[in-house]
């Protein structure tokens, strides 16, 4: 553990978790999703899948309420961070490396949480390395979201729910439509306007050229989408 601590970057803004360099730190989207999670019925025995867990912030929030949590991320460093943070918090959470829903194949969950990469990017493909893997998601920001929409129903129990956060820049209506087509009727439950972060600020002209923002825009809207599998 001491060797891994040498790789750690900083505490997140809560002061209670360690976030290694290159791992997505809890930000406004994470905190908004935690608020949505707080409204869900979670108790001992509830099965929760956290897809794209990063440092494990949301996974641990569910585990503290007694849920049986599986946290998935495609980077080794994020998986190690989640395991370390769970140990530091004294809670149990299974953290596994894998591609989105693949590690959940053959299993069913009561609740899926996901703060996936969703930022529109000049590169049409997903980045293969670097910190941008946590946020860049192709030209329209939907390379990961669309896969989640298509696959979530297959790992949810009847009556189970998906809580998904992303930017309105990605197209809220398209997400609702795709989830509905996959058998998960969905609605927007939360909206929050936040100032552009460094990534969007740096891409302002590119976003403007694509018609994703207006000339004076300096904020993006975050949304929580809740979808439920029918009985």
Secondary structure by P-SEA (a helix, b strand, c coil): caaaaaaccccccccccccccccccccaaaaaaaaaaaaccccccbbbbbcccccaaaaaaaaaaccbbbbbbccaaaaaaaaaaaaaacbbbbbbbcccccccccccccbbbbbcccccccccccccccccccccccccccaaaaaaaacccccccccbbbbbbbbccccaaaaaaaaaaacccccccbbbbbcccaaaaaaaaaaaaaccccccccbbbbbbbbbbbcc
